Amino acid sequence: MDATAKAGIMAARTGATPEKPGAKRLDRATIIAAGLELAETTGSASLSIRDLGAKLGTDPTAVYRHFRGKEELMSALLDELTLRSLAAVTAEPEQWQERLRQLASATLTEFARYPAVGQEAIVLTTHGPGELDAIELMLDAFSRAGLTGDALVQHYALMATHVLSIAAGVARARAERTTTATATATAESSPWFEGPLLVDPIKHPHIAQMSAQLLALEDRELFMLGVESVIRSAERAARPS
């Protein structure tokens, strides 16, 4: 009996779908790498398990031998983006402000590059090594700022909420664009408002007066302005009364 026939018998006994002859041998790392490559190249708002199986050269159900479901797969992909963001943090621990800036900036870049994955940060908590290391980095940074107790935890939570929610929102906007080329070209600089602000100056005088400035707003600039606001808040909170 050849190996293919044996695989079919074992699959029938276990209820698993046999891998196609010549298919790649899968593991979690291979699936994660393929998933991110697919998320980067398709420009889609979601990641299809069917497309992932095709990319891997195997039956889509083979993915579920390594992940209990799509949510676990997306959590693993999201955690990988966090690990990549952490790898971009090069400032020394004493430079806590810069470490926070680097982590935030890299997170936005990674989420925008892989929008179908990055947008999941709105709803997923990964509990993975990337997430835990990111939490530790932020707590360490605010501790070095001089914060303790509730103030320490609150500033961590404020920074994490800002970074994840805004970066995920930017990713979602990227995912809705029609081509990867468009998404990539605008990943670092995209207007906050799409199109002109056509308003009645009598009914909305402030919008009419500030329309040029409003249209000049860019998402990355605003994102980093929020990061700076949290950093400044931490510095103020750590000062002696």
C-alpha positions in Angstrom: 0.0 0.0 0.0 1.5 3.4 -1.0 1.8 6.5 1.3 -1.2 8.2 -0.4 -3.5 5.3 0.2 -2.3 5.0 3.8 -3.0 8.8 4.3 -6.5 8.3 3.0 -7.2 5.4 5.3 -5.9 7.4 8.3 -8.0 10.4 7.3 -11.1 8.3 7.1 -10.5 6.9 10.6 -9.9 10.3 12.1 -12.4 12.3 10.1 -9.6 14.6 8.8 -9.3 15.6 5.1 -6.3 14.0 3.5 -3.7 16.4 2.1 -3.4 16.6 -1.6 -0.5 14.6 -3.1 2.6 16.8 -3.3 1.1 19.3 -0.9 3.5 21.2 1.4 3.9 19.9 4.9 2.1 22.4 7.1 2.9 23.9 10.4 1.7 27.0 12.2 4.7 29.1 11.1 4.1 28.2 7.4 0.4 29.0 7.6 1.0 32.3 9.4 3.6 33.4 6.8 1.3 32.4 3.9 -1.6 34.2 5.6 0.3 37.4 5.9 1.5 37.2 2.4 -2.0 36.7 1.2 -3.3 39.6 3.3 -0.7 41.9 1.8 -1.3 41.0 -1.8 -5.0 40.6 -2.1 -6.0 44.1 -0.8 -9.2 42.4 0.6 -11.2 43.4 3.6 -11.1 39.8 4.9 -8.9 36.7 4.7 -10.4 33.7 3.0 -9.5 30.2 4.3 -10.3 28.9 0.9 -7.8 31.3 -0.7 -5.3 30.5 2.0 -5.6 26.7 1.3 -5.1 27.4 -2.4 -2.0 29.4 -1.7 -0.6 26.6 0.5 -1.5 24.1 -2.1 -3.7 22.1 0.2 -7.3 21.5 1.1 -8.5 24.5 3.2 -9.6 22.2 6.0 -5.9 21.3 6.5 -5.5 24.7 8.2 -7.8 23.6 10.9 -5.4 20.8 12.0 -3.2 23.6 13.3 -5.9 26.2 14.4 -9.1 25.5 16.1 -11.0 28.0 13.9 -10.6 31.2 11.9 -10.6 33.4 15.1 -7.6 31.5 16.4 -5.8 31.9 13.0 -6.5 35.6 12.9 -5.3 36.0 16.5 -2.0 34.3 15.5 -1.7 36.5 12.5 -2.4 39.6 14.5 0.1 38.6 17.2 2.7 38.2 14.5 2.2 41.8 13.4 2.7 42.8 17.1 5.9 40.9 17.2 7.1 42.6 14.0 6.1 46.0 15.5 8.2 45.2 18.7 11.2 44.3 16.5 11.1 47.9 15.2 11.7 49.3 18.7 15.4 50.1 18.8 15.6 52.8 21.5 17.2 52.0 24.8 14.8 51.3 27.7 15.8 54.6 29.3 14.4 56.4 26.3 10.9 55.4 27.2 9.2 58.2 25.2 10.9 57.1 22.0 10.2 53.4 22.6 6.5 54.2 22.9 6.7 56.3 19.7 8.5 53.6 17.8 6.1 50.9 18.9 3.0 53.0 18.0 4.5 54.0 14.6 5.4 50.5 13.7 2.0 49.2 14.7 0.3 51.6 12.4 2.6 50.7 9.6 2.1 46.9 10.0 -1.7 47.2 10.4 -1.9 49.3 7.2 0.3 46.9 5.3 -1.9 43.9 6.3 -5.3 45.6 6.6 -7.4 42.4 6.7 -5.4 41.3 9.8 -4.8 44.7 11.4 -8.5 45.6 11.5 -9.1 42.6 13.7 -7.4 44.4 16.6 -10.8 46.1 17.2 -12.3 42.8 18.3 -9.5 40.3 19.1 -7.3 39.9 22.1 -4.5 37.5 21.2 -3.0 36.5 24.6 0.0 35.7 22.5 3.7 36.4 23.1 3.5 39.6 20.9 0.7 41.0 22.9 2.2 40.2 26.2 5.6 41.7 25.2 3.9 44.8 24.0 2.0 45.2 27.3 5.3 44.7 29.2 7.1 47.3 27.1 4.4 49.9 27.7 4.2 49.2 31.4 8.0 49.4 31.7 8.0 52.7 29.7 5.4 54.4 32.0 7.2 53.0 35.0 10.4 54.6 33.9 8.4 57.8 33.5 7.8 57.7 37.2 4.3 56.4 37.3 3.0 53.8 39.8 -0.2 52.1 40.8 -3.4 53.2 39.1 -1.7 56.0 37.1 0.7 53.5 35.6 -2.0 51.1 34.6 -4.3 53.8 33.3 -1.7 55.4 31.1 -0.8 51.9 29.7 -4.5 51.3 28.9 -4.9 54.8 27.4 -1.9 54.2 25.1 -2.9 50.7 24.1 -6.5 51.8 23.4 -5.4 54.7 21.2 -2.8 52.7 19.3 -4.9 49.6 18.6 -8.2 51.3 17.9 -6.9 54.0 15.6 -4.4 51.7 13.8 -7.2 49.2 13.3 -9.5 51.9 12.0 -6.9 53.0 9.5 -6.4 49.3 8.5 -10.1 49.0 7.9 -10.1 52.0 5.7 -7.2 50.5 3.7 -9.0 47.2 3.4 -11.9 49.0 1.8 -9.7 50.4 -1.0 -9.9 48.7 -4.3 -6.2 47.8 -4.9 -3.2 46.9 -2.9 -1.2 49.5 -4.8 -3.5 52.2 -3.6 -3.4 51.0 0.0 0.4 50.8 0.0 0.8 54.1 -1.6 -1.3 55.9 1.0 -0.2 53.8 4.0 2.1 56.4 5.5 0.0 59.5 4.5 -3.7 59.4 4.0 -6.2 62.3 4.4 -8.5 62.3 7.4 -11.4 63.5 5.2 -12.1 62.1 1.8 -13.2 64.7 -0.8 -14.2 68.4 -0.4 -16.2 69.7 2.6 -19.2 71.3 0.9 -21.2 73.1 3.6 -23.5 76.0 4.1 -21.3 78.7 5.7 -24.3 80.1 7.5 -25.4 76.7 9.1 -21.8 75.5 9.6 -19.6 78.6 9.8 -16.7 76.9 11.7 -16.4 74.1 9.1 -16.5 76.6 6.3 -13.8 78.8 8.0 -11.5 75.8 8.8 -12.2 73.7 5.7 -8.6 74.0 4.3 -7.1 73.0 7.6 -9.5 70.1 8.1 -8.7 68.8 4.6 -5.0 69.0 5.4 -5.3 66.6 8.3 -3.6 63.2 7.8 -4.3 60.1 9.7 -0.7 59.3 10.7 -0.1 62.8 11.9 -3.2 62.7 14.1 -2.3 59.2 15.3 1.1 60.3 16.4 -0.4 63.4 18.0 -2.5 61.2 20.2 0.6 59.2 21.2 2.3 62.4 22.2 -0.7 63.5 24.2 -0.5 60.3 26.3 3.3 60.7 26.7 2.8 64.3 27.9 0.1 63.2 30.3 2.4 60.7 31.8 5.1 63.2 32.3 2.7 65.6 34.0 1.3 62.9 36.2 4.8 61.8 37.3 5.8 65.3 38.4 5.9 66.0 42.2 2.8 67.9 43.4 
